[in-house]
């Protein structure tokens, strides 16, 4: 009995548990961002890249709007005219240097601008081959003339691109003049989606167009 009384006395001396509204809230750990690092600044959203090395993957989600603004700024310059430095162009469109550079890379992938002397960019004429695509275009036209690829055959653009210095993300640009001249078509076929030969006999119009493209390239 004395032990029970002593135990009750000790319990009475213990501090009573705090009420619900008096309980301190546990300290919340800083939320982790998408990198998994607690408290780190969240990464800016970027647009998904459908192709490896796609330059638009370095752009914000509103990449289309920025590319349109850069395209509008570039259109103020004549074909073949050297564009201003990227930082100056960024001030004109009100965008960071890195985003403007990625937008220019996207325009280059579309064949609208090109790099001169590895430093400055210039505006390309719509009918002009990109300098990096000239050898590829000439090789494909030569192979078609020699009937290396039959009509309906899949054109091995990846192999030809590696052989003639065209990166995988620029193959669409390299093939666009072949498509415009009716030599190649991008469609679904027996080998899956890709570029297929439509004819091995370029028309006089296509041959003249190829000559004009090479002449315009040589003038730059």
C-alpha positions in Angstrom: 0.0 0.0 0.0 2.7 2.6 0.8 4.3 1.9 -2.5 1.0 2.6 -4.3 0.5 5.9 -2.4 4.1 6.9 -3.2 3.6 6.1 -6.9 0.4 8.2 -7.0 2.3 11.1 -5.4 5.0 10.8 -8.1 2.5 10.8 -10.9 0.8 13.9 -9.5 4.2 15.7 -9.6 4.7 14.9 -13.3 3.8 17.7 -15.7 0.5 17.2 -17.4 0.7 16.6 -21.2 0.0 19.7 -23.2 -3.4 20.2 -24.7 -3.9 19.7 -28.4 -3.6 23.4 -29.3 -0.6 23.8 -27.1 1.5 21.0 -28.6 4.4 22.4 -30.7 4.2 21.5 -34.3 7.0 19.3 -35.5 9.6 21.2 -37.5 8.9 20.5 -41.2 11.8 19.6 -43.4 12.2 21.8 -46.4 10.5 20.3 -49.4 12.7 18.6 -51.9 12.5 19.7 -55.5 12.6 17.5 -58.5 16.3 17.1 -58.1 15.8 15.4 -54.7 17.8 18.0 -52.8 15.9 19.5 -49.8 15.7 23.2 -49.9 17.2 23.5 -53.3 15.7 26.0 -55.8 13.2 24.3 -58.1 14.4 23.6 -61.6 12.9 25.7 -64.4 10.4 23.8 -66.5 11.7 22.8 -69.9 10.0 21.5 -72.9 10.4 17.7 -73.6 12.7 16.8 -76.4 11.4 14.3 -78.9 14.8 13.8 -80.4 18.2 13.4 -78.8 20.1 16.6 -79.0 17.0 18.6 -79.8 18.0 22.3 -79.1 14.4 23.2 -78.1 14.9 20.9 -75.0 17.0 23.8 -73.5 14.1 26.2 -73.8 11.3 27.1 -71.4 7.9 25.5 -71.8 6.9 28.6 -73.8 9.5 27.7 -76.4 7.3 28.3 -79.4 6.6 31.9 -78.3 10.4 32.6 -77.8 11.3 31.0 -81.2 8.7 33.1 -82.9 10.1 36.3 -81.3 13.6 35.4 -82.3 12.4 34.5 -85.8 10.7 37.9 -86.1 13.9 39.6 -84.9 16.0 37.7 -87.5 13.5 38.5 -90.3 14.6 42.1 -90.0 17.9 41.2 -91.6 18.5 40.4 -95.3 19.3 36.9 -96.5 23.0 36.3 -96.1 23.4 39.2 -93.7 25.3 38.6 -90.4 23.1 38.6 -87.4 24.0 40.5 -84.2 25.7 38.8 -81.3 23.4 36.5 -79.3 23.5 38.8 -76.2 22.4 41.8 -78.2 19.7 39.8 -79.8 18.6 38.6 -76.4 18.2 42.3 -75.3 16.1 42.9 -78.4 13.7 40.1 -77.6 13.9 40.4 -73.8 15.2 36.8 -73.1 18.3 35.3 -71.4 21.3 34.5 -73.5 21.0 30.8 -73.0 17.4 30.7 -74.2 18.1 32.9 -77.2 21.0 30.7 -78.2 18.8 27.6 -77.9 16.1 29.4 -80.1 18.8 30.2 -82.7 19.9 26.5 -82.6 16.2 25.6 -83.3 16.1 28.0 -86.2 19.3 26.5 -87.5 17.9 23.0 -87.3 15.0 24.3 -89.4 17.4 25.7 -92.0 16.5 29.3 -91.4 19.9 30.5 -90.1 23.5 29.2 -90.4 26.8 29.8 -88.6 29.5 31.7 -90.5 33.2 31.1 -89.5 32.0 29.1 -86.4 31.1 32.4 -84.6 28.5 34.5 -86.4 25.1 33.5 -87.7 23.5 34.7 -90.8 20.0 34.4 -92.3 19.5 31.7 -94.9 17.4 32.1 -98.1 14.5 29.5 -98.1 15.9 28.0 -101.3 19.4 27.9 -100.0 21.1 24.7 -98.7 22.6 24.9 -95.2 26.4 24.7 -95.6 26.5 21.5 -93.6 24.0 19.9 -95.9 25.6 20.5 -99.3 27.7 17.4 -99.4 24.8 15.2 -98.1 22.4 16.7 -100.7 24.9 16.2 -103.5 25.6 12.6 -102.4 22.0 11.6 -102.3 21.2 13.2 -105.7 24.2 11.4 -107.2 23.1 8.1 -105.7 19.6 8.5 -107.1 20.9 9.4 -110.5 23.1 6.2 -110.5 20.1 4.2 -109.3 21.8 3.1 -106.1 18.4 3.2 -104.4 15.3 2.0 -106.3 12.0 3.9 -106.1 10.2 2.9 -102.9 13.4 2.0 -101.1 14.1 3.4 -97.7 16.8 5.9 -97.8 19.4 5.2 -95.0 19.6 8.9 -93.9 21.3 8.0 -90.6 24.2 6.3 -92.3 24.4 9.0 -95.0 24.3 11.7 -92.4 27.2 10.2 -90.4 29.1 9.7 -93.7 28.6 13.3 -94.8 28.7 15.2 -91.6 25.0 15.8 -90.8 24.0 15.3 -87.2 20.9 13.2 -86.5 18.9 16.3 -85.3 19.6 18.0 -88.6 18.5 15.2 -91.0 15.1 16.7 -91.5 16.7 19.9 -92.6 19.1 18.1 -94.9 16.3 16.2 -96.6 13.8 19.1 -97.0 15.1 20.2 -100.4 15.1 16.6 -101.6 11.4 16.4 -100.6 10.6 19.8 -102.2 12.1 18.5 -105.5 10.0 15.4 -105.4 12.9 13.0 -105.0 12.2 11.7 -101.5 9.1 11.5 -99.3 8.8 11.2 -95.5 6.1 8.6 -94.9 5.3 5.2 -93.3 6.7 2.3 -95.3 7.8 -1.3 -95.0 10.7 -0.3 -92.8 8.5 2.0 -90.7 8.4 5.8 -90.7 11.2 7.3 -92.6 12.5 8.7 -95.9 11.6 6.8 -99.0 12.8 7.3 -102.6 10.1 8.5 -104.9 12.0 8.6 -108.1 15.5 8.1 -109.4 15.1 10.4 -112.4 15.2 14.0 -111.3 13.1 16.3 -113.5 14.7 19.2 -115.3 13.1 21.5 -112.7 14.6 19.5 -109.8 18.1 19.6 -111.5 17.8 23.3 -112.0 16.8 23.8 -108.4 19.7 21.8 -107.2 22.1 23.9 -109.3 20.6 27.1 -107.9 21.0 25.9 -104.4 24.7 25.1 -104.9 25.3 28.4 -106.6 23.6 30.3 -103.8 25.8 28.4 -101.3 29.0 29.2 -103.2 28.1 32.9 -103.2 28.0 33.0 -99.4 
